[in-house]
Amino acid sequence: MLYAEQIESLERISESVLTVYLNTQPENEARHLLVPESLKWLRKEVKSIAQGLKAAERRQFKTQWDRIQAFLEERHPEEKALVLFAGPSTWRSVPLLIPVENEVTWGEPAISQLLLLAQEHKPYCVVVVDKTAARFLRYQFSEMAQIEERPFILDISQWKMKEMGHVTGQGVRKTRGSQRDSFEHRADAQYARLCRETALRAVDLCRKEKLSGIFLVGASHLVEPVAKNIPTGFKESIGIFREDLGRFPISELSRRLAAPIRNWEQQRAESLVKSLLGADRGTVTALDELLAQLQEGAIGTIVVARDFSISLLACDLCGWADRSADSICPKCGANRHNATLKHVLPLLARKYKTEVHVIDGGAADRLRELGGLGGWHRELKRAAAR
């Protein structure tokens, strides 16, 4: 799992740190190398970085590299990849179940790749309901963890017992006829209330834990009332799987729901691209214009094809980025350095509070025909959602 608070804590680090993104398992699992190729690569990159540092900084760098090297050599990794941040008063380890692009940097925490992974593999709130309870789970990277469980308890304290039926024996009552109908109607009303409360709790968890959508799982007569009570602003972020999986263990739920959630993500990607291509106003698909408007705070949502590779120049001081060949920033006059859109876009999106959807498959292919990305103006996208 990759939690929003993990990334937020990394942004608060003010000291120089050694950041390492490393695939800890080989792509070909049949190969059992004494020294993994990724570790060989890492040692070579670390040596190159150290040679470019001044003596005092090189000593600080070596101290952190020694910590990371000792940590890696003693591990028997179960994760696919590992992200490490090491500094004089910093040690953060983020295991991941998906591969990363091997990367090592020294200086400010390099969080761009983490941001991009979080945008590509968005976390969802999965709500599994049956007649006994609603289970709220977090789903990301095909992994699931329970947040909480809320029992469905019918409150019958105010119901008149005499309406339950005739006395058939000491301490025994039996419902029949209109009394049974009355009981069932009251039970249905209670379940309607519980479904409404479940919907509101799911939305509350999405806001609190910064989850990107709600996936409802259960029998139709339960999940559909929950879906109807989801507020309008979340309607486009709801997926429904109509099957009673209420008592399934989490490991089995993850396995059963991986394909439906993937299919739902693909359908959502298709919908986003169709909306982008079909709009007659309020959208931007030209890269240079989109970048400029993003950095002016005018873009609210961006959709981008996975594995995009575009070269830019970014300012050393203010961060302004574009495809101009000018080595001097047009905004502040500072020097600029080579960068890529893959590195810059997640940071700019976070800075300007812009939502990013990273897509693949057929929807991404159609988007690549227009340059690989597009966006909506902030106010018009919000109005369309309403």
Stockholm file with secondary structure:
# STOCKHOLM 1.0

chainA/1-386         MLYAEQIESLERISESVLTVYLNTQPENEARHLLVPESLKWLRKEVKSIAQGLKAAERRQFKTQWDRIQAFLEERHPEEKALVLFAGPSTWRSVPLLIPVENEVTWGEPAISQLLLLAQEHKPYCVVVVDKTAARFLRYQFSEMAQIEERPFILDISQWKMKEMGHVTGQGVRKTRGSQRDSFEHRADAQYARLCRETALRAVDLCRKEKLSGIFLVGASHLVEPVAKNIPTGFKESIGIFREDLGRFPISELSRRLAAPIRNWEQQRAESLVKSLLGADRGTVTALDELLAQLQEGAIGTIVVARDFSISLLACDLCGWADRSADSICPKCGANRHNATLKHVLPLLARKYKTEVHVIDGGAADRLRELGGLGGWHRELKRAAAR
#=GR chainA/1-386 SS CCCHHHHHHHHTCCSCEEEEEEECSCSSTTCCCSSCHHHHHHHHHHHHHHHTSCHHHHHHHHHHHHHHHHHHHTCCCCSSEEEEEEETTEEEEEEESSCCCCEEEEESCCCHHHHHHHHHSCCEEEEEECSSEEEEEEEETTEEEEEEEEECCCCCTTSCGGGGCEEEETTEEECCTHHHHHHHHHHHHHHHHHHHHHHHHHHHHHHHHTCCCEEEESCHHHHHHHHHTSCGGGGGGEEEECSCCTTCCHHHHHHHHHHHHHHHHHHHHHHHHHHHHHCSSSEECCHHHHHHHHTTTCEEEEEEETTCCCEEEEESSSCCEESCCCSBCTTTCCBEEEEEHHHHHHHHHHHTTCEEEEECHHHHHHHHTTTSEEEEEHHHHHHHHC
#=GC SS_cons         CCCHHHHHHHHTCCSCEEEEEEECSCSSTTCCCSSCHHHHHHHHHHHHHHHTSCHHHHHHHHHHHHHHHHHHHTCCCCSSEEEEEEETTEEEEEEESSCCCCEEEEESCCCHHHHHHHHHSCCEEEEEECSSEEEEEEEETTEEEEEEEEECCCCCTTSCGGGGCEEEETTEEECCTHHHHHHHHHHHHHHHHHHHHHHHHHHHHHHHHTCCCEEEESCHHHHHHHHHTSCGGGGGGEEEECSCCTTCCHHHHHHHHHHHHHHHHHHHHHHHHHHHHHCSSSEECCHHHHHHHHTTTCEEEEEEETTCCCEEEEESSSCCEESCCCSBCTTTCCBEEEEEHHHHHHHHHHHTTCEEEEECHHHHHHHHTTTSEEEEEHHHHHHHHC
//
